[in-house]
């Protein structure tokens, strides 16, 4: 065994399948005893596959969300620690939640099981929601948000345009209830930074009425802006 494999802080290649039975038990230890899964097919490089495992093993209270509630697993990370008895796996997840009516938040959680870290992330995102100003299913004006090395630019779009965004940006604007928007992500592509940069951008949104009120102008005064 090489020195790198014995290093507790060595990075784990998430693209390779988990070949240890113990690792599979850790990852799929949430009420799926009757589900037969071949060890070689267990992969965590695709969020879609991970979400299927999560939702099938999550508690009923987590699965039974209201129709208007939006929850999206943006990123799942697996960490490995080499100990005397073998490798110990832990998982972390980034979840975006919203009511699709102007409230959205994100949460981060860690646990020894995939479903448990998703549950923690979901609860954290619901506790940290904020209100977003939406006008005619889009944003009132262009805005730029930054967090860490990530920089996200959001621009209003005409009706029928849809969500021209991807990754964490799309998850945030969809959870907030925005239906038409143009988005551009620049700099770091770290999922956590991108999501938080998008939230920073949405925090800056102000409606025309709010701007007029701050400036002490009447809405009929066209020179207020």
N, C-alpha and C positions, 0 to 999 in steps of 0.2 A: 504494500500500500504506500502511495506517495505521501510526501510531507504535506502537500496541499490538502489531501483528503482527511488528514488528521487535524487540520486547523479548524478550530471552532468558528472562526470568523470568515472562512472561505465562502465565496459566493456560490449559490446553488443554481444550476442550470434548470430553469423552469420548463424548458422545452423537452427534457428527457423524461420518460415515464418512470414512475415509482415502482421499483422491482421488489421491495421488501414487503412481506406480508404484514409486518407490524405497522409500517407506514400507511398501508391501505386501511388497516383497522382504525388508525388515528383519524384519517381523512374522512372515512365513511362510517363513523361510529355514532350515528344520530337516528336510530330507529329504522334502519333499512336491512334488517337481518335476513329477510326473505329475498332480497335482491341479489342476484348472482352477477358478479362483475369479474371479468378476466383481468388479472393483475397488469398485464402488458398494455391494456387499453386505458388505464387510468392516467389521464393527462390533465395538466392544469394550465396549459398554455392558451387555451381558448376559454373566454369568459362564458360563452354560451353553454359549453359543457359543464362548467363549474356551477352556473346558475341552475341548471337542471338538477344537479346533485343537491344544491342548497335548498331549493324549493320543495323537493321531495322529502327532505330530511328535517326541514324546519318545523317548529311547533305550529299548531293550528292557528294560534293567535297571530302569528306572523304572516301566515298565508292568507288569512281572511281579512284582507284590507278592504276598505270601502271602494266603491267604483271610482270616485274622484281622486283617490289617493294614488300618487305615482311614486314608485320606488325603483331605482335603477342601481345595479351593482356596477360601478364604474371600473373598479380594479380590485384584483385579488392577488396577494403576494404570499409566497411560501418561503419560510425560513427554516434552515436546518442547523442543528447544533450536534456536533459529534461528542459523545460521552463514552464512558468505559463500556457501557452495555450496548452501544450502537448509536444510531442517529435519532434525535428527537426533532419532530416537526412542529412548527407553530404557523399560524396563518393570521393575516391581517387583511382587512377589507375596507374599501371606500364606497360609501353608499350615498346617493342623492335622493332626497324625498321632497315631495311637494303636494299641494292640493289642486294644482292646475287652475287656481283662481287668484294667483298673485302672491302666494307664500311658498318659499323654497328654502332648503337647508341641506347641509352635508354633514356626514359623520364618519369617524374613523374608529375601528375597533380591532382588538387583538384577542386571540383565544387559541386553545389547543385543537379545537375542532372548527371546521369550516362554517357549519351552520351557526355555531355560537358566536363567531366573530361577525357574521352577517347580522345577527340579532342585535349585538351590541352597537354596531354601526348604525343600524336602522333607528334604534332608540336615541342615539346621540344626535342623529340628523333631525329628528322630530323635536328635540329640545332646543335646537339652535336655528330655528326658522326665522326668516325675515320677510318683510313685505316688499313687493316690487310694483312699481308704477307701470301699468300696461294701458296703452291707448289703441283702441281698434285692433286688438289682437297682435299688436307689434309694440315696439318701444318708442317713446316720444321723440328721441333724438339720438344721434351717434354718441358713443361713449367708449372709453378705453379703460380697462382694468389691469392692474399689475399685481403680481405676488411672486416673490422670489425671482426666478429667471423667466417666468412665464408672462406673456403680455397678450391680452385678448381684446379685440376690437369688435364691437357690435354696432350694426347699422340698421335703421328701420327699413322695412320692405313693404311693397304694395300687397294688397289682398290677393291671395292665391299663390304667392311665391313659395310659401312653406318654410321649413327650417333648413337653411343652407349652412349647416354646421355639422360637426362630427365629434365623436369621442365624448369627453367630459363636458364640453361646451353645449353640445346638443342635449345631454341629459339634464343639465341645469335649466336651460330655457324651456325645455318641454315640461319639466316638473313645475315651473313657474306658471305655465299656462300660455306662454307666447307661441303663436302659431305661424307668424311670418317674421323672419329676421335673417339678416346676412351677417355671418361671423367669420373672423379671421384670427387664427391662433399663431402667435409668433414667439420665438425664443424657445424656452424649455418646453419639452413635451411630457414632463413629469405629471401624471394624472392628478395628483393632489394639488400641485401648483396651478394647473390649468383650471381646475374646478374652482379654487379659491379666487383666482384672477377673474373668472366669470362672475362670481358673486360680488367681488369688489366693483366690477363694472355696473352690475344691476343696482348696487347701493347708490350710485350716483345719479340715477334716473330721476328726473323731476318733470311733472306735468306743467302745462302752460299756466294753469290756475295757481299752482304752488309758486312758480316764478313771479307771477304778477303780485301775489300776496306778499312775498318777501320784499319786493321792491316798492310796495305801497302804492301800486297802480291799479286802476280799474281794468277789468277784462276787456272793455271796449276801447281802451287806449292802445292803439297799434304801435305807439312809440315806446311802450314799456320794455319791449325786447330790443 
